[in-house]
Amino acid sequence: MQLHSNKHYVLQQIVPRDPKPVGAPVHVRQAQPRDANRQLSSTRRHTPSSRNPHDLSWSANTTAVSKKAQQRLHFLRVLRRNNLEERLLVTFYRATIESILAYGITIWYAGCTAADRKVLQRVIHSAQRIIGCSLPSLEDLACPRYLSRAFNIIKDKFHPGNHLFQLLPSGRRYRAQRTSTNRFRDSFFPRAIVAVNNKKNVLI
């Protein structure tokens, strides 16, 4: 009798009394405010006014880009020490360093201060000394990208910014936008219109 009662006890432990029904709703835990703030801060880390709402400069972005590019200069020096030919050094530079400098350059280039541009230009000068040949300057990287992006917008009639490129009655130049603040003047569309009108590698 005692053995039978023990078996009954063991069966009760193995088989749950109230099993969870199939297809029960799954409850997803909502993100805590701390997690949301952490995600928001990581996305706005290198954008203007990320720390101070009155700071509209691109200094944080410039510092981050310069730091990344400086780290990759080390590998360029290692390849130079191993007597890699100049053509391959230039290819490595364009793939690893120039791509970092030119990433999103149409967004932040015109809004950068002269000091910020000098910091990034210093990276290019360092690469020139390592490779031993001349490389495109920061302005040479920015101007073709302004023109290319502007012409793509002009060709695309469904682009939201297509209406901002309005031809003058002469049909040779586009109407310049009126800007009341320096921040708007240094944004993409006013600078792109100036670049298209000039068609010279001079933006500033």
N, C-alpha and C positions, 0 to 999 in steps of 0.2 A: 504493500500500500504506500509505503514511503517512497519506493522507487517510482511508482506511477505519478505521485505528486511532484517528484523532481523533474520527470519528463515534461509534465505540464508546465512547470516553471520555465524550463529551458525553451520550450516552444513559444511561450509568451515573450521571451527575450529576443528570439530570432525574428518572429513575425511581428511587425508593428501593428498596434491596435487600430490606429487611425492613419492609414496611408494617405499620402498627398495625392489628390485627384490629378488625373492626366490633363494637361492643357491648362494648368493653373497660370494666372497672369504673373509675368516676371516684373519685379519692381526694380527700376533702375535708380541708383542713388544719384541725386543731383549734386553737381559740383559745389563745393563750399566756396564762399566768397574769397577765401584766401587763395584757392586754386585758380579761380577766375582772374584775380588780380595778378597772379604770377604769370598766367598765359598772356594777359594783356600787356604786361610790362616787357615780356620777351619779344613780342611782335613790334613794340614801339621803341625798342632799345636804341636804334640808330636813326631815328627819325627826328625832325625838328620838334622842339617843345616837348620832348619826352620826359624831361625832368622838371623843367621850369616852363610854365605856359607862356612866359614872355620871351623865352629864348627861341628865336626862329632861325638860328644858324644851323649849318651842316657840320659843325665841328666834331660832333660825336661820330657821324658817318665817316668823316675824313680820317679820324684817328683809327677807326676800325679797319678801313680799307688800307691805310698805310701800314698798319701792323701786320695784316695778312700778307701784303706784298713783300714787306721786309723779311718775313719768315721764309718766303720762297726764293729770295735772293741767295740764301745759303746754298740751296741745291744748284743754283746757277754757278756759284763759285766752285762747288765740287766738280761739276762737269768741266769747267774751265781748267781746273788743275789736272784733270785727266786728259787734257789736250783734245777735247772734242772740237770738231771743225766749226767755223763761224756760222755756217748755214744752219746747222742743227741747234746751235745755241740760240739763234734768233727764233727758230721754230719753238723751242722750249719756252723762251721768254713770252712769245705771243700766246702760247697755250696756257701758261700758268700765272703769269704776272700781268700782262696786258689785258687779259680777259677779266681780271679782278678790277683793274683800274677803270675799264670801260663799262662795267656792269651798271646799268641804270644811269649812265652819264648824262643823258638828256634830261633827267629829272633834277639832278643836283648840281650840275656844272655851273650853270648861270647864277645860281644862288650862293655859290661858294665865295668866300672872301679871298683876297690876294694871298693872305697867309696860308689858307687851306690849300690853294692851288700850288703854292711853293712847296708845301710838304709832300704832295703827291708827285710834283715834278722832280723832287730830289730823288725819289725812287727810280724814276726813269734815267736820271743822270748816273746813278749808281750802276744800273744795268748796262748803260752805254760804256762805262769804264771797264766793266767786267768782260763784256763781249768784244769791245774794241771797234765798234761801228756806230753810226748815228741811228737813232730810233725815233719814231713819231712822238712828238710832244703831246701833252695833254689836250691842247687845243686842236691839234691835228686828229686826235681820236674823237673829239666831240663833234666837230663840224660835219664830217660825212654822215654821222649818225643822226644829227639834226635834220639834214637834208633828206636822207633816206626815209626817216619816219614821217616827215612832213609830206613827201611825195606819195607815200603809201596812203596817207589820210586823204590827200586830195583826190587820188584815184578811186577810193572807196566811197561811193555816194551814201552808203548806209552807216558810215562811221559817225558817232555822236558829235565829233569835232569838225566834221567836213564843212559845216556852214560858216565856221570861223575863217576859212580861207576864201575871201571874196575878192574877185578880180576887180580892179579899177576900170573905168571906161576905156582906158588905153589898151587893156588886155595884156599888158606886159608885167605889171606888178600887182601885188595883193594889198588890200587895205590893212594898214597897221591898226592894231587895237589900242584904244585909249586906256592907259593904266594910271590909276590914282595912287598906287602904293608901289614901293620898291619890290615887295614880295611878289606881287602880281606881274610886275615888269620882268622879273627874273624867272618866271615860270615858263613852261615849255612852249605854249602857243605863241605868246608875243615874240619870244626869241626865235622860234621856228619861222615865223613870218618874216622877220628881219633877215634870217639866213637865206631864205628862198629869194627874197628881193635882191639881196646883194650878190648871192651866188659866188661869194668870195670867202675864203677861209678866215673870215673875221667876224666874230660874234660880239665881242665886247669892245 
